[in-house]
Amino acid sequence: MHPLLPTQQSLPLFNVAASRRIEARALLHTPDLMARAGLAVAKLALALRRGPGPIWIVCGPGNNGGDGRVAEQLLTRHGVGTHIAATPPEQPALVIDALLGLGLNRAPSADMAATITAMQACGAPILAVDLPSGLLADTGQAAGNCAVRADHTLALLTLKPGLLTGEGRAHTGQLWFDDLGVTPDEPPTALLLGPPTRPDRRPTSHKGSHGEVLVVGGAPGMQGAARLAARAALACGAGRVYVDLLDLAADEVADPVRPELMRGRLSRLPQAVGVVGCGAGHGIAHDMPGLLHTLPRLVIDADALNAIAADADLQDAVRRRPPASTVLTPHPLEAARLLACDVASIQCDRLAAATELARQLRCTVVLKGSGSVVASPGECPALSGSGGPALATAGSGDVLAGWLGGLWAQQPDAPAHAIACQGVEAHGRAGEVPGVLCAGDLIDRLAHWP
């Protein structure tokens, strides 16, 4: 048993159906699985309780409730006061939420919802067993109007995607994991990203060794977005970074703060990695056919995504590009436009939405947000467990787009999926600070990470 985040390696995630299959096969060889789970819960509860009061254990009718009852027996033998009931004792030292788990497929009943409310209101820290009650394991969304917001969650046997995307991270608190000594015997539903790597820089390398990036964007009043993307590509290590601002006078420099950035045009940079759309406005639609046809590798963001969503011919042009040559980086609203649905439909199952968009446009998709998803045709989708609310600020998406372009310039043979996974995880880990992180400061943190 150990705290999960930040991860030290990539880890497999399993949805409800896969977790049930793994559990059923494990029970054939490990009949004491529930005893192991209860022991893990009891050990963590001993470490987490605060004060001399009893531990309130809320048990449901399923396997989660069984885990809670085993934990109660072990805690009692250890001399710890416990209280199993739907209503709280006075001044509990800890709540063990073993009410609802993997089998949840509908909104909790009125009685269970009242118990969830009581757990939340009792003032003690909450340890959720496997999943916070009311949270859907596959999607990270509440099944009804309420779900436990735990201080700690101990995932058992398998890691579930819903703990790490959607609203999952807001409900799980500190995430712990115990595989109960069982190694999963089937391919994962998704992967939790491990620590990212940075491109090697050989002692004999020079700027020409590290590729070129062309940032196209920056309509009137929005030039900052394109400049942030270009600065991020430069900080990442791209050899040369060019900016094609859509409304820049002939005698203006690309970026007065960063003289290293140069002005460039598509016609002179046919082999560059394109970072397209940051602050581009509606005018980018005119340039998209040429960009999609010419540049061998493209990171497409913001207004360029909206242009594609509004034009079936541009969608066809994306589909016709070579495999593994295109990364789209939509936030939920942009993804909804591309899939012709609403934001709620995207957020109710982020893994499915990203996978479907990747399938439809035959490219890599980074669905941004809490628990960003990377999906590509023929690849196992990936989830990032890094990042946080500090990244919910203007320009952080532009920084991600530019960082992806900088990574790709230095690794021209890498497929889009690998680049997206590296960049998303680095961006998230650099953004793990309290408060708000301005985009320019995020670039500095990325440049000095790890």
N, C-alpha and C positions, 0 to 999 in steps of 0.2 A: 504494500500500500504506500502511495506516495502522492504528493501534490502534482498535478498534471502540468500546469502552465507556469512558466514558459516551457514548452516541450524541448527535450534534448535530442529527439529523433522523430522521424515521421511515424505516425501510429495509425493503425486501421480503425475505421468506424464501421459500425454495422447497424442497419435499420432494424425495425421491430421483427420483420419476418426472418431475417438472417439471425438475429439474436435468439429467437425462439428455436430455430434449428440447431444452433450451436449448443444451447442449453439442453435440449432434448438428447443430443448425442453425448454431451458431457455427463449427464446423469447415468448413462449406461456404465461408465467407467469410474465415476466419482459420485457415489450415492450420498456422500456427506456434504454436497454442495451448499445446502442451506445452512448447515452448521458452520461452514467456512465463512459464508456471508455474514451470519450473525456475529461471529467472532470479530470480523473486520469492523462491523458497525460498533460493537462494544468497545473495542480498542480505541477507535477514533473518538467515540463519545467520552471516554475517560479523559482524553487529552483536551477536549473542547469545552467541557462543562465549566460554568462560571458560578462560583458560590457554593454554599452548603446545601441548597435546596434539592429536592428530588428531580430526577430526569423524567420528563413527561414523554411517554412513548405512545404515539397514535398509530394504531395498527388497523389496516384494512383487511378485507377477506381473502386477498390473493397472496402470491409469493412474497410480495413486499411486506405484508403483515406478518408472514411467517418469519422473515428475517428479523423483524422487529421483536417478535416474541422470543426468539433465540437470544437476541441481544439482551432482552430484559432478564432472562434467566441467568445469563453470565454476569451481568452487572449486579444482580441481587447476591449471587454467590461471592462476589467481590466486596460485598458490604455497602454497596451504593443504593440509596433509596430510589425507588422507581414508582411510577404511577401510570398504569395503562387505563385509559378512558378517553372518551370523546371530549371531555371537558377538562380544563387545566387544574392542577393543584395550585396552592399558594406559592408564589415566588419560585417557579421552577428554575433549575440551574441550566437546563438545556432541553430543547424539544427534539425528539427523534421523529421525523416525518416518514412513517412507513404506511401511509394511508393508501396511496394509489401509485402504480408503477407502469411497467411496460404494457400491460393489458389495456390501458385506458384508450378508448376509441369514441367517447362521447363526453358531453359536459358532465361534471360531477353532479350528483343528486343534491337536492336542497340541504339535506342533513350533512352531507360531506362538505358542501360549500360553507356551511356554518362552522364546521370544524376547522376548515382552512382559515377562515376569518379569525377564529379564536386562537389558532396557532400564531398567526401573524401579530395579534394584538397582545399576547401574553408578556412580551418584553424580554423573553429569553432568546439566546441564539438558537437557530434552527439548523439541524443536520438532516438533510434529505437523503433517503436511502434509494440509490440508483437514479431516481428522477424526482425533482420537486413535484409534489402531487398537483395534478391538473395540467401539467406540461406534456405536450405530445412529443414522443421520443424521436420521431422522424423529421419533424419540421421546426421544433422550437417555438411553437405557438400554443397558447392556452386553449384547451378544449372547450372551455365555456367562458364565463365572465370572470373567473378568478383562478389563480394558480399560486402555489406557495412561492414566496421570494425567500429562498434559503440563504443562510450565511455560509453554509458549506454543503456540498453534495458529494456523496461517495458513490461513484459509478462502479457497478459490480459486473464481473465476467466480461462484458464488452462495453466499449464506448459508443454512445449513441449520437448521431449527428445533431439532434435537437438540443443537446446540451451546449452546442457551440455556435449555432447560427440562429437567425430570427430573434426572438426575445429570450432565447435560451440563456445567454450569458448574464442577462439581467436577473434571471431567476435562480441560477445555480450558485452564485457566490464563489467562494474558493472551491475549485473542482479537484477531487481526489479520485484515485483509481486503484482498484484491486482486481486482478484477473482471476483470482481464486485458484491459481495454479493451473488454469486451463489455457491451452493454446488454440485459438480459433482454427478450424479446419476447412474454411472456405474463403474465397476471395472477398475483400472488403467491399462495402457499399460505397465508401469514400475514404479519403486519406486525410488525416490531420497533419498539416505541414510542420516539418521540423525546422531547425535553424537554417537560415539561408546562407549561401556562400557568395563570395564576390569573385569576379574574374581574376585569374592570375595575371600579373604584370611581370614579364620576364626582364632580367637585368639589361638585355640588349634591345628592348622595345623602344619605339618612338611613337610620336602622335599618329603617324600613319598606320601603326599597328593596331590601333584601337577604334578604328571605324569612324563613320560619319553619321550624324543625326541631322535631319531637316525638320524643324518645327514650323508647321503651317497653321496660322491662326491670328488672333489679335485684331479683331475688328475695332472700329472707333470706340473708345471708352473701355475696351477690354484687352488692351495690350499686355496688361500685367499677367493675365493667365498664360499667354504664350511665353512670356519671359520667364515665368516661374518654371514652366516645363523645360525650357532651354537651360536654365541654370541647374535644374535637377540632372539633366543629361550630362552636363559638364561636370558636376560634382561626382557623378557616378563613375566617370573616367573615360567617357567617349573622347576619341582623339580630336575631332573637329565637330563643332556644333554650329549649325547655321539656322537663322531665323528668317522666315518669310512672313513678315507682318502684312496684313491685308490692307492697312491704311497708313503706310509709313512714307513720308516724303523722301525724295531721292537723296537728299543730303543728310538724312538722319542716321545715326548709328543704331545698330540693332538693339543695344541695351547700354545706356550710359553708366549703369552700375557695374556691368560686367563687360569690359572691353574685349575679353576673350571671345565673346559671341560675335559671329559674323553674319552678315546678310547673305542670303542665298536664294536661289530659284530652282525649281524642279528641273528645268531644262539643263542645268549645269551639274546636277547631283543625282543622276539616275540610279546610283547604287546605295544611296543613303537609306538609313532607317527613317521612315516617315512617322512623325508624331503629329497627328492631324486633328484639329477641331477645337483646341483649347481657346476659349474666348473668340471663336471665329464668327459667330453670328450667322445670319441666313446666307451671306455671300459665299460661304464655303461650298454650297451645293453646286455652284458653277465649276469649281475646281475638282470636285470629287471624281468624275470619270477619269481624268488624266492621272490623278494620284493612284487610283485603284488599278489602273492599267500599267503604270510605269514602275512604281517603287516595289522592290522585291520583298520588303518587310514593312508592315504598317501597324502602328498603334493608333487606334481610332477612338476618340473621346468626344464628349460634350456635343457641340453643335453639329459635328460631322455625323454623330449617331442619329441625331434628329433628322438630318438630311436623308440618311439612308432609310429611316423609318417611313419617311414621306414619299419615297420614290422606289417603285418596284424595279426599275431598271438598275438603280444603284444596288439594290439587294441582290439582283442577279449577278452584277459585277463582283460583289463580295464572294458569292458562291463559286464563281469561276476562277478565283485566284488559286494559286497552288496550295496544296495542303500545308498546314502548319506555318503559314506566312502572315497571318492576320490575327491581331488581338483587339477585341472590343472591350471597353471598360465602362459599361453603363452603371449608373446608380439605379435604384428601383424604378423611378419615373421614366428614365430613358429606356430601361428594359421593357417596361409596360408599353411604351410607344412602339418598340420594335416587334413585340409580340401581339400588338393590337388588343390589349386587355387593360385592366386597371392595376394600380399599385397594390391593392389588397390581394389580387390574384398572384402577383409576384411574391409578396411577402409571406403568404400562407404556406408556400413550399418553395423556398429559395433554391434548394438543390435541383428540384424538378424544373424550375423556371430557367435556371442557367443552362442545364443540360439540354432542354428543348430549344433554347435560342442558339446554342452551339450547333445542334443538329440541323436546324433550319438554315442557318447561314454558313455552315461548314467551316467554322473558324473557332478560335479560342475566345471564350467569354469570361471576363472578370466581373461578376456581379458584386458591386461594392456594398458596404454596409457592415453591421455587426455580424461577424462570422462571414467574411468575404468568401465567395465561392469561385473556384476556377474550374471551368468545364471545357472539354474539347472532344470532338468526335474520336472515338476509339480509345479514349483515355479514361482512367478512373478519376472521377471528380475529386477535387481537393478543397478542404476548408482551412481557413486561417483562424487560429485561436488567439491571435495577437491583436493589438490595437485597442482603442477605447475612445471615450467621448472627447478626448483632447484633439482627435482628428476631425471632429465635426465642425470644421471651420473653412472659410473661403480659401480656395486654392490648393487644398490638400490633394484633391483629385488630379489637378494639373501636375503637381509634383510627382504623383504616382505614374502618370503617363510619361513624363519626361524621364523618370528613373528607368522605366521599362525600356524606353528607347535607348538609353545609355548602356544598359546591360546587353541589349541585343546587338548594338554596334560592336561591342567587344567580343561577342560570341556569335559570329555570323552563321555558324552551322547548327546552332541550338534551335530546336523546335519552339513554336510559340508557347506551348503548354509549359515547358520547363522555364522559359523566361518569365512567364506570368507568375508561376509559383514562387520563383526566387524574389521577384520584385514585390509582390503582394506581402509576403512574410517580412521582408526587410522594412517595408513601409510601415507595417503594423507595429513591429517591435520598436522602431525608432519613435513611434508616436505614443508609447506607453509612459506618459508623464501626467502628473496632476494638473488640473485646470485646463486651459486652452493653449494649443500650440499653433502659433502663426506659421503660415506655409513657408516663409523664408527661413524661420528657425528650424522647421522640419528638414529642410534641405541640409542645413548644417549638421543636424543630428545624423541624418543618413550618411553624409560624407565621412563622419567619424565613427560610424558603426562598423563592426562591433567594437 
